[in-house]
Amino acid sequence: MVTTFCLQKNRIEILIQVPADFGDYADCFKIDSLGIIIIMETYLQKLVREMSDNTYRIGEEEVEGIFDSDKTVGASAYEEARNICNDELMPELFEIITNAENKDVRHNAYFILGYNAKNLKHLDGTSFLLKCLKSEKDRMNLVTILKRLADLFKPSTLDTSFILKLTEHKNPLVRGAAYEALANNENKVEDFYLQRLAITQNKYEIRSLLSSLMYVGTNKSIPNIEKYLKSRDSFVKVITINYLTVIMLRAEYPFQEIHKKLKVSMEFVLHHFDRLDILSKPG
């Protein structure tokens, strides 16, 4: 929603539109000596800029010379971006991403767009991010896009083939993020994960595949995952217990059976049961 302001000063009349909650946007405007409002930057331009600002917020300072990123302008901007839910911002986000030559600007805009699309359940935002996978060349920006797509439901009408292609990327971070982005999908991806898990020896790929299976795995995944309970990689062994707990709960195994089979406490099982909704995705 926007509110129209009409200012008159020395017979100069300016008609501009700003969001109704003007207070949130006050830093984007200034008034010149004639009383004319000058638009300095849009709300999104300001937010994108502040996300890269590692200086301390006003009133914050280092304690004992230790830098604390939570006190920075950027930390507040990221938190604001996570909570954005405004359909009117989508066209400008598309424009910023399309026109930005600076990879950091694109990164920040991808982040904002991903959360805005998630909070709005905005299918066009999801579709736009999928298209960006084809044009984005920076690998860390690819990871950013993929991580946001992991949170977005992808109906079968959307083309997710490029996510699939990126599971073959030479960079392990991109591959791992691509595996996780395939989930939350109307198309079934469990069999694809199991096929890859059966042939890979790469420990980072194994971790990403196990994590992805946690969200979509069914009964048929359990025998394929159980072998990692004996992994020499202590980290893999620990996450396997967590992931199997979730899958067995989703498959409606009795709590007592999970407790005995995985040798975990009942409190552990109940904790995962309470979080089952957020640890499950379509696919």
SVG drawing of the C-alpha trace seen along z (x, -y; Angstrom):
<svg xmlns="http://www.w3.org/2000/svg" viewBox="-2 -31 43 83">
<polyline fill="none" stroke="black" stroke-width="0.4" points="0.0,0.0 1.3,-3.5 0.4,-7.0 0.6,-9.9 2.2,-13.1 1.7,-16.4 4.1,-19.2 3.8,-22.9 6.6,-25.3 7.1,-28.5 4.5,-27.3 6.5,-24.1 4.3,-21.1 5.8,-17.6 3.8,-14.4 5.6,-11.3 4.6,-7.9 6.2,-6.3 5.1,-3.3 2.4,-4.0 4.8,-3.1 7.0,-6.1 9.1,-5.7 10.7,-2.6 11.8,-4.5 12.9,-7.8 16.5,-7.3 15.7,-7.0 14.6,-10.6 15.9,-14.0 14.2,-17.5 16.2,-20.2 16.2,-23.9 12.9,-24.5 11.2,-21.8 11.2,-19.4 11.5,-15.7 14.4,-14.1 14.5,-10.4 18.0,-9.3 17.6,-5.5 14.7,-3.1 14.0,-1.0 15.5,2.1 18.6,0.3 19.2,-0.8 18.6,2.7 20.9,4.3 23.6,1.8 23.3,2.2 23.5,6.0 27.2,5.5 27.9,3.0 30.2,4.5 30.4,1.4 28.8,1.3 25.3,0.0 25.0,-3.3 25.5,-2.7 27.4,0.6 31.1,1.1 33.7,3.7 34.2,5.4 37.8,6.2 38.8,5.6 36.7,8.6 34.7,7.9 31.1,9.0 29.3,9.3 25.9,9.5 26.3,5.8 26.8,4.7 24.5,2.8 24.7,5.9 23.4,8.3 20.3,6.1 19.8,5.8 19.9,9.6 17.4,10.1 15.1,7.5 15.5,9.4 14.5,12.7 11.2,11.1 10.2,9.3 6.8,10.1 5.8,7.6 4.5,8.5 5.1,4.9 8.8,5.3 9.1,8.2 9.4,6.1 12.2,4.0 14.0,7.1 13.8,8.7 15.2,5.4 18.1,5.1 19.2,8.7 18.9,8.4 20.9,5.2 23.4,5.6 27.0,6.1 28.3,6.3 28.1,9.9 27.6,8.8 24.6,6.7 23.2,9.8 23.9,12.0 22.0,9.7 19.1,9.3 18.9,13.1 18.7,13.5 15.9,10.9 14.0,12.3 14.3,15.8 12.8,14.9 10.2,12.7 9.1,15.5 9.0,17.9 7.0,15.7 4.6,14.8 4.5,18.3 5.3,16.4 5.5,18.7 6.8,16.1 9.7,15.4 10.5,19.1 10.4,19.2 12.7,16.2 15.3,17.8 15.2,20.9 16.0,18.9 18.8,17.1 20.6,20.4 21.2,20.4 22.7,16.9 24.6,16.6 28.3,17.4 29.6,16.8 29.6,20.1 28.9,18.6 25.9,16.8 24.8,20.1 24.9,21.5 22.9,18.6 20.2,19.1 20.1,22.9 19.8,22.4 16.8,20.1 15.2,22.6 15.5,25.3 13.0,23.4 10.6,22.8 8.0,25.4 8.5,26.2 5.4,27.6 5.8,29.9 4.9,27.0 8.3,25.4 11.4,26.6 13.9,27.8 16.2,29.5 19.0,26.9 19.1,27.8 19.6,31.4 22.4,30.3 24.1,28.4 24.3,31.7 27.2,32.4 29.0,29.1 32.7,29.3 32.4,27.3 31.3,29.5 29.4,26.6 27.3,26.0 26.7,29.8 25.6,30.0 23.3,27.0 21.8,28.4 20.9,31.7 19.1,29.9 17.4,27.5 15.8,30.5 13.7,31.3 10.5,29.4 9.4,30.6 6.1,31.9 8.3,34.4 9.6,37.3 13.4,37.1 14.0,39.8 15.1,42.4 17.5,40.0 19.1,39.3 19.4,43.0 21.0,43.7 23.6,41.0 24.2,42.2 24.9,45.7 27.7,44.6 29.5,41.7 32.5,42.0 32.9,38.2 32.3,37.5 30.8,34.0 28.5,35.4 27.4,38.1 26.6,35.5 24.5,33.5 22.6,36.5 21.9,37.7 20.7,34.3 18.4,34.2 17.0,37.6 16.1,36.5 13.6,34.2 12.0,36.6 13.1,40.1 10.6,42.9 10.8,46.5 12.8,47.5 15.6,45.0 16.2,46.5 18.3,49.6 20.4,47.4 21.1,44.9 21.6,47.4 25.1,48.4 26.4,45.0 25.8,45.7 29.1,47.6 30.9,44.8 34.5,44.0 33.6,40.4 32.3,39.5 30.3,36.5 28.5,38.7 27.7,41.2 26.1,38.5 24.0,36.9 22.9,40.4 21.3,40.9 19.5,37.6 18.3,38.2 17.2,41.8 15.2,40.6 13.3,38.1 12.7,40.6 11.5,43.3 9.2,40.9 7.7,39.8 7.3,43.5 5.4,43.9 7.8,46.2 6.9,46.5 8.9,44.2 10.2,47.1 11.4,48.9 13.4,45.9 14.8,45.5 16.1,49.1 17.2,49.4 19.2,46.1 20.2,46.2 19.0,42.7 17.0,41.3 13.3,41.0 13.8,37.2 15.8,37.2 13.0,39.0 10.4,36.6 12.5,33.6 12.6,34.7 8.9,35.5 8.1,32.0 10.1,30.6 8.9,33.2 6.9,30.6 9.9,28.4 12.1,31.4 9.9,32.7 9.4,31.5 7.6,32.7 9.6,34.8"/>
</svg>
